[in-house]
Amino acid sequence: MMPLTLAPEGVKQTIRKINGKDELRRHLENLGFVEGGQVVVITELNGNMIVNVKESRIAISKQMANRIQV
């Protein structure tokens, strides 16, 4: 496993675990980041990322991306 921030761009990854407090985990789940789900890194800008989750593009901070294990 590795944090989402280390995942290569354009490669489909499976979300294995989401770390953090319940509130943060619920927020990420509401955005579509669920264990077993697919995520693709579109681009990274200064550590912040644009990812494709459930056919939607979402921008997340580096701190949030570090909590998502793929």
Backbone as XML, in Angstrom:
<?xml version="1.0"?>
<chain id="A" units="angstrom">
  <residue number="1" name="MET">
    <atom name="N" x="0.843" y="-1.189" z="0.000"/>
    <atom name="CA" x="0.000" y="0.000" z="0.000"/>
    <atom name="C" x="0.880" y="1.242" z="0.000"/>
  </residue>
  <residue number="2" name="MET">
    <atom name="N" x="0.339" y="2.298" z="-0.595"/>
    <atom name="CA" x="1.028" y="3.581" z="-0.612"/>
    <atom name="C" x="-0.012" y="4.688" z="-0.586"/>
  </residue>
  <residue number="3" name="PRO">
    <atom name="N" x="0.377" y="5.886" z="-0.136"/>
    <atom name="CA" x="-0.575" y="6.992" z="-0.169"/>
    <atom name="C" x="-0.877" y="7.404" z="-1.609"/>
  </residue>
  <residue number="4" name="LEU">
    <atom name="N" x="-2.037" y="7.964" z="-1.817"/>
    <atom name="CA" x="-2.461" y="8.389" z="-3.149"/>
    <atom name="C" x="-1.479" y="9.389" z="-3.751"/>
  </residue>
  <residue number="5" name="THR">
    <atom name="N" x="-0.798" y="10.167" z="-2.913"/>
    <atom name="CA" x="0.143" y="11.165" z="-3.415"/>
    <atom name="C" x="1.308" y="10.540" z="-4.176"/>
  </residue>
  <residue number="6" name="LEU">
    <atom name="N" x="1.598" y="9.260" z="-3.947"/>
    <atom name="CA" x="2.694" y="8.578" z="-4.641"/>
    <atom name="C" x="2.241" y="7.814" z="-5.879"/>
  </residue>
  <residue number="7" name="ALA">
    <atom name="N" x="0.938" y="7.775" z="-6.124"/>
    <atom name="CA" x="0.410" y="7.027" z="-7.270"/>
    <atom name="C" x="0.738" y="7.758" z="-8.570"/>
  </residue>
  <residue number="8" name="PRO">
    <atom name="N" x="1.091" y="7.012" z="-9.621"/>
    <atom name="CA" x="1.394" y="7.645" z="-10.906"/>
    <atom name="C" x="0.137" y="8.196" z="-11.567"/>
  </residue>
  <residue number="9" name="GLU">
    <atom name="N" x="0.322" y="9.223" z="-12.378"/>
    <atom name="CA" x="-0.813" y="9.827" z="-13.087"/>
    <atom name="C" x="-1.336" y="8.883" z="-14.163"/>
  </residue>
  <residue number="10" name="GLY">
    <atom name="N" x="-2.649" y="8.852" z="-14.326"/>
    <atom name="CA" x="-3.271" y="8.105" z="-15.404"/>
    <atom name="C" x="-3.426" y="6.608" z="-15.180"/>
  </residue>
  <residue number="11" name="VAL">
    <atom name="N" x="-3.044" y="6.115" z="-13.999"/>
    <atom name="CA" x="-3.135" y="4.689" z="-13.711"/>
    <atom name="C" x="-4.275" y="4.449" z="-12.723"/>
  </residue>
  <residue number="12" name="LYS">
    <atom name="N" x="-5.184" y="3.534" z="-13.069"/>
    <atom name="CA" x="-6.309" y="3.224" z="-12.194"/>
    <atom name="C" x="-5.803" y="2.511" z="-10.946"/>
  </residue>
  <residue number="13" name="GLN">
    <atom name="N" x="-6.197" y="3.013" z="-9.785"/>
    <atom name="CA" x="-5.787" y="2.456" z="-8.498"/>
    <atom name="C" x="-7.034" y="2.048" z="-7.718"/>
  </residue>
  <residue number="14" name="THR">
    <atom name="N" x="-6.897" y="1.047" z="-6.861"/>
    <atom name="CA" x="-7.982" y="0.626" z="-5.980"/>
    <atom name="C" x="-7.724" y="1.183" z="-4.593"/>
  </residue>
  <residue number="15" name="ILE">
    <atom name="N" x="-8.730" y="1.821" z="-4.015"/>
    <atom name="CA" x="-8.607" y="2.376" z="-2.665"/>
    <atom name="C" x="-8.641" y="1.222" z="-1.671"/>
  </residue>
  <residue number="16" name="ARG">
    <atom name="N" x="-7.601" y="1.080" z="-0.883"/>
    <atom name="CA" x="-7.496" y="-0.025" z="0.062"/>
    <atom name="C" x="-7.898" y="0.384" z="1.479"/>
  </residue>
  <residue number="17" name="LYS">
    <atom name="N" x="-7.599" y="1.631" z="1.857"/>
    <atom name="CA" x="-7.883" y="2.079" z="3.224"/>
    <atom name="C" x="-7.921" y="3.593" z="3.252"/>
  </residue>
  <residue number="18" name="ILE">
    <atom name="N" x="-8.756" y="4.130" z="4.143"/>
    <atom name="CA" x="-8.802" y="5.572" z="4.361"/>
    <atom name="C" x="-8.516" y="5.813" z="5.834"/>
  </residue>
  <residue number="19" name="ASN">
    <atom name="N" x="-7.439" y="6.533" z="6.097"/>
    <atom name="CA" x="-7.033" y="6.829" z="7.468"/>
    <atom name="C" x="-7.606" y="8.171" z="7.904"/>
  </residue>
  <residue number="20" name="GLY">
    <atom name="N" x="-7.739" y="8.350" z="9.201"/>
    <atom name="CA" x="-8.195" y="9.630" z="9.735"/>
    <atom name="C" x="-9.374" y="9.468" z="10.667"/>
  </residue>
  <residue number="21" name="LYS">
    <atom name="N" x="-9.797" y="10.615" z="11.192"/>
    <atom name="CA" x="-10.939" y="10.626" z="12.098"/>
    <atom name="C" x="-12.221" y="10.319" z="11.325"/>
  </residue>
  <residue number="22" name="ASP">
    <atom name="N" x="-13.245" y="9.908" z="12.067"/>
    <atom name="CA" x="-14.524" y="9.530" z="11.445"/>
    <atom name="C" x="-15.091" y="10.646" z="10.575"/>
  </residue>
  <residue number="23" name="GLU">
    <atom name="N" x="-14.969" y="11.895" z="11.037"/>
    <atom name="CA" x="-15.527" y="13.029" z="10.300"/>
    <atom name="C" x="-14.850" y="13.166" z="8.930"/>
  </residue>
  <residue number="24" name="LEU">
    <atom name="N" x="-13.540" y="13.049" z="8.900"/>
    <atom name="CA" x="-12.802" y="13.147" z="7.638"/>
    <atom name="C" x="-13.125" y="11.963" z="6.728"/>
  </residue>
  <residue number="25" name="ARG">
    <atom name="N" x="-13.211" y="10.773" z="7.306"/>
    <atom name="CA" x="-13.526" y="9.588" z="6.510"/>
    <atom name="C" x="-14.917" y="9.705" z="5.896"/>
  </residue>
  <residue number="26" name="ARG">
    <atom name="N" x="-15.887" y="10.215" z="6.655"/>
    <atom name="CA" x="-17.245" y="10.403" z="6.126"/>
    <atom name="C" x="-17.241" y="11.424" z="4.984"/>
  </residue>
  <residue number="27" name="HIS">
    <atom name="N" x="-16.472" y="12.501" z="5.163"/>
    <atom name="CA" x="-16.385" y="13.533" z="4.130"/>
    <atom name="C" x="-15.832" y="12.938" z="2.832"/>
  </residue>
  <residue number="28" name="LEU">
    <atom name="N" x="-14.757" y="12.155" z="2.936"/>
    <atom name="CA" x="-14.173" y="11.531" z="1.748"/>
    <atom name="C" x="-15.130" y="10.518" z="1.130"/>
  </residue>
  <residue number="29" name="GLU">
    <atom name="N" x="-15.858" y="9.779" z="1.959"/>
    <atom name="CA" x="-16.847" y="8.830" z="1.440"/>
    <atom name="C" x="-17.947" y="9.559" z="0.682"/>
  </residue>
  <residue number="30" name="ASN">
    <atom name="N" x="-18.374" y="10.721" z="1.186"/>
    <atom name="CA" x="-19.401" y="11.506" z="0.496"/>
    <atom name="C" x="-18.910" y="11.998" z="-0.863"/>
  </residue>
  <residue number="31" name="LEU">
    <atom name="N" x="-17.588" y="12.201" z="-0.990"/>
    <atom name="CA" x="-17.013" y="12.619" z="-2.265"/>
    <atom name="C" x="-16.834" y="11.443" z="-3.229"/>
  </residue>
  <residue number="32" name="GLY">
    <atom name="N" x="-16.963" y="10.204" z="-2.711"/>
    <atom name="CA" x="-16.850" y="9.030" z="-3.560"/>
    <atom name="C" x="-15.643" y="8.154" z="-3.267"/>
  </residue>
  <residue number="33" name="PHE">
    <atom name="N" x="-14.829" y="8.548" z="-2.291"/>
    <atom name="CA" x="-13.655" y="7.751" z="-1.933"/>
    <atom name="C" x="-14.069" y="6.675" z="-0.939"/>
  </residue>
  <residue number="34" name="VAL">
    <atom name="N" x="-14.322" y="5.470" z="-1.439"/>
    <atom name="CA" x="-14.720" y="4.354" z="-0.584"/>
    <atom name="C" x="-13.746" y="3.203" z="-0.784"/>
  </residue>
  <residue number="35" name="GLU">
    <atom name="N" x="-13.526" y="2.426" z="0.261"/>
    <atom name="CA" x="-12.624" y="1.284" z="0.169"/>
    <atom name="C" x="-13.132" y="0.324" z="-0.900"/>
  </residue>
  <residue number="36" name="GLY">
    <atom name="N" x="-12.226" y="-0.110" z="-1.749"/>
    <atom name="CA" x="-12.581" y="-0.976" z="-2.863"/>
    <atom name="C" x="-12.931" y="-0.220" z="-4.134"/>
  </residue>
  <residue number="37" name="GLY">
    <atom name="N" x="-13.104" y="1.094" z="-4.026"/>
    <atom name="CA" x="-13.429" y="1.913" z="-5.187"/>
    <atom name="C" x="-12.202" y="2.212" z="-6.030"/>
  </residue>
  <residue number="38" name="GLN">
    <atom name="N" x="-12.442" y="2.702" z="-7.234"/>
    <atom name="CA" x="-11.361" y="3.021" z="-8.167"/>
    <atom name="C" x="-11.111" y="4.525" z="-8.177"/>
  </residue>
  <residue number="39" name="VAL">
    <atom name="N" x="-9.828" y="4.891" z="-8.314"/>
    <atom name="CA" x="-9.434" y="6.294" z="-8.395"/>
    <atom name="C" x="-8.288" y="6.411" z="-9.397"/>
  </residue>
  <residue number="40" name="VAL">
    <atom name="N" x="-8.306" y="7.498" z="-10.173"/>
    <atom name="CA" x="-7.235" y="7.769" z="-11.135"/>
    <atom name="C" x="-6.730" y="9.185" z="-10.879"/>
  </residue>
  <residue number="41" name="VAL">
    <atom name="N" x="-5.412" y="9.329" z="-10.710"/>
    <atom name="CA" x="-4.812" y="10.645" z="-10.553"/>
    <atom name="C" x="-4.736" y="11.288" z="-11.936"/>
  </residue>
  <residue number="42" name="ILE">
    <atom name="N" x="-5.377" y="12.446" z="-12.083"/>
    <atom name="CA" x="-5.357" y="13.172" z="-13.349"/>
    <atom name="C" x="-4.104" y="14.045" z="-13.416"/>
  </residue>
  <residue number="43" name="THR">
    <atom name="N" x="-3.882" y="14.844" z="-12.382"/>
    <atom name="CA" x="-2.712" y="15.709" z="-12.339"/>
    <atom name="C" x="-2.406" y="16.096" z="-10.903"/>
  </residue>
  <residue number="44" name="GLU">
    <atom name="N" x="-1.185" y="16.575" z="-10.694"/>
    <atom name="CA" x="-0.763" y="17.039" z="-9.377"/>
    <atom name="C" x="-0.156" y="18.426" z="-9.548"/>
  </residue>
  <residue number="45" name="LEU">
    <atom name="N" x="-0.591" y="19.352" z="-8.692"/>
    <atom name="CA" x="-0.084" y="20.718" z="-8.721"/>
    <atom name="C" x="0.334" y="21.120" z="-7.317"/>
  </residue>
  <residue number="46" name="ASN">
    <atom name="N" x="1.627" y="21.266" z="-7.081"/>
    <atom name="CA" x="2.161" y="21.646" z="-5.770"/>
    <atom name="C" x="1.689" y="20.716" z="-4.661"/>
  </residue>
  <residue number="47" name="GLY">
    <atom name="N" x="1.554" y="19.444" z="-4.964"/>
    <atom name="CA" x="1.123" y="18.472" z="-3.966"/>
    <atom name="C" x="-0.375" y="18.258" z="-3.948"/>
  </residue>
  <residue number="48" name="ASN">
    <atom name="N" x="-1.152" y="19.262" z="-4.342"/>
    <atom name="CA" x="-2.598" y="19.105" z="-4.431"/>
    <atom name="C" x="-2.918" y="18.317" z="-5.688"/>
  </residue>
  <residue number="49" name="MET">
    <atom name="N" x="-4.016" y="17.572" z="-5.656"/>
    <atom name="CA" x="-4.291" y="16.648" z="-6.751"/>
    <atom name="C" x="-5.689" y="16.827" z="-7.327"/>
  </residue>
  <residue number="50" name="ILE">
    <atom name="N" x="-5.782" y="16.536" z="-8.616"/>
    <atom name="CA" x="-7.076" y="16.396" z="-9.265"/>
    <atom name="C" x="-7.192" y="14.925" z="-9.621"/>
  </residue>
  <residue number="51" name="VAL">
    <atom name="N" x="-8.265" y="14.296" z="-9.123"/>
    <atom name="CA" x="-8.443" y="12.859" z="-9.314"/>
    <atom name="C" x="-9.804" y="12.587" z="-9.928"/>
  </residue>
  <residue number="52" name="ASN">
    <atom name="N" x="-9.929" y="11.441" z="-10.547"/>
    <atom name="CA" x="-11.185" y="10.996" z="-11.127"/>
    <atom name="C" x="-11.734" y="9.879" z="-10.252"/>
  </residue>
  <residue number="53" name="VAL">
    <atom name="N" x="-12.905" y="10.111" z="-9.657"/>
    <atom name="CA" x="-13.560" y="9.131" z="-8.800"/>
    <atom name="C" x="-15.015" y="9.037" z="-9.233"/>
  </residue>
  <residue number="54" name="LYS">
    <atom name="N" x="-15.461" y="7.822" z="-9.517"/>
    <atom name="CA" x="-16.857" y="7.596" z="-9.924"/>
    <atom name="C" x="-17.289" y="8.569" z="-11.019"/>
  </residue>
  <residue number="55" name="GLU">
    <atom name="N" x="-16.460" y="8.681" z="-12.055"/>
    <atom name="CA" x="-16.741" y="9.508" z="-13.230"/>
    <atom name="C" x="-16.870" y="10.987" z="-12.905"/>
  </residue>
  <residue number="56" name="SER">
    <atom name="N" x="-16.275" y="11.447" z="-11.807"/>
    <atom name="CA" x="-16.247" y="12.858" z="-11.445"/>
    <atom name="C" x="-14.821" y="13.274" z="-11.167"/>
  </residue>
  <residue number="57" name="ARG">
    <atom name="N" x="-14.481" y="14.491" z="-11.548"/>
    <atom name="CA" x="-13.163" y="15.031" z="-11.223"/>
    <atom name="C" x="-13.268" y="15.820" z="-9.938"/>
  </residue>
  <residue number="58" name="ILE">
    <atom name="N" x="-12.363" y="15.527" z="-9.015"/>
    <atom name="CA" x="-12.386" y="16.158" z="-7.697"/>
    <atom name="C" x="-10.984" y="16.645" z="-7.372"/>
  </residue>
  <residue number="59" name="ALA">
    <atom name="N" x="-10.894" y="17.857" z="-6.842"/>
    <atom name="CA" x="-9.614" y="18.392" z="-6.374"/>
    <atom name="C" x="-9.526" y="18.155" z="-4.870"/>
  </residue>
  <residue number="60" name="ILE">
    <atom name="N" x="-8.404" y="17.578" z="-4.439"/>
    <atom name="CA" x="-8.192" y="17.350" z="-3.006"/>
    <atom name="C" x="-6.802" y="17.834" z="-2.625"/>
  </residue>
  <residue number="61" name="SER">
    <atom name="N" x="-6.671" y="18.189" z="-1.359"/>
    <atom name="CA" x="-5.392" y="18.679" z="-0.851"/>
    <atom name="C" x="-4.409" y="17.533" z="-0.658"/>
  </residue>
  <residue number="62" name="LYS">
    <atom name="N" x="-3.154" y="17.884" z="-0.530"/>
    <atom name="CA" x="-2.115" y="16.885" z="-0.297"/>
    <atom name="C" x="-2.372" y="16.147" z="1.012"/>
  </residue>
  <residue number="63" name="GLN">
    <atom name="N" x="-2.845" y="16.859" z="2.046"/>
    <atom name="CA" x="-3.120" y="16.237" z="3.327"/>
    <atom name="C" x="-4.209" y="15.175" z="3.218"/>
  </residue>
  <residue number="64" name="MET">
    <atom name="N" x="-5.261" y="15.465" z="2.477"/>
    <atom name="CA" x="-6.330" y="14.481" z="2.288"/>
    <atom name="C" x="-5.839" y="13.297" z="1.458"/>
  </residue>
  <residue number="65" name="ALA">
    <atom name="N" x="-5.075" y="13.592" z="0.410"/>
    <atom name="CA" x="-4.572" y="12.522" z="-0.462"/>
    <atom name="C" x="-3.641" y="11.586" z="0.296"/>
  </residue>
  <residue number="66" name="ASN">
    <atom name="N" x="-2.900" y="12.107" z="1.269"/>
    <atom name="CA" x="-2.010" y="11.265" z="2.064"/>
    <atom name="C" x="-2.779" y="10.283" z="2.942"/>
  </residue>
  <residue number="67" name="ARG">
    <atom name="N" x="-4.019" y="10.564" z="3.244"/>
    <atom name="CA" x="-4.836" y="9.690" z="4.087"/>
    <atom name="C" x="-5.480" y="8.554" z="3.289"/>
  </residue>
  <residue number="68" name="ILE">
    <atom name="N" x="-5.455" y="8.653" z="1.977"/>
    <atom name="CA" x="-6.054" y="7.629" z="1.120"/>
    <atom name="C" x="-4.949" y="6.652" z="0.697"/>
  </residue>
  <residue number="69" name="GLN">
    <atom name="N" x="-5.088" y="5.404" z="1.093"/>
    <atom name="CA" x="-4.106" y="4.379" z="0.759"/>
    <atom name="C" x="-4.597" y="3.566" z="-0.429"/>
  </residue>
  <residue number="70" name="VAL">
    <atom name="N" x="-3.703" y="3.393" z="-1.418"/>
    <atom name="CA" x="-4.052" y="2.604" z="-2.607"/>
    <atom name="C" x="-3.095" y="1.446" z="-2.749"/>
  </residue>
</chain>
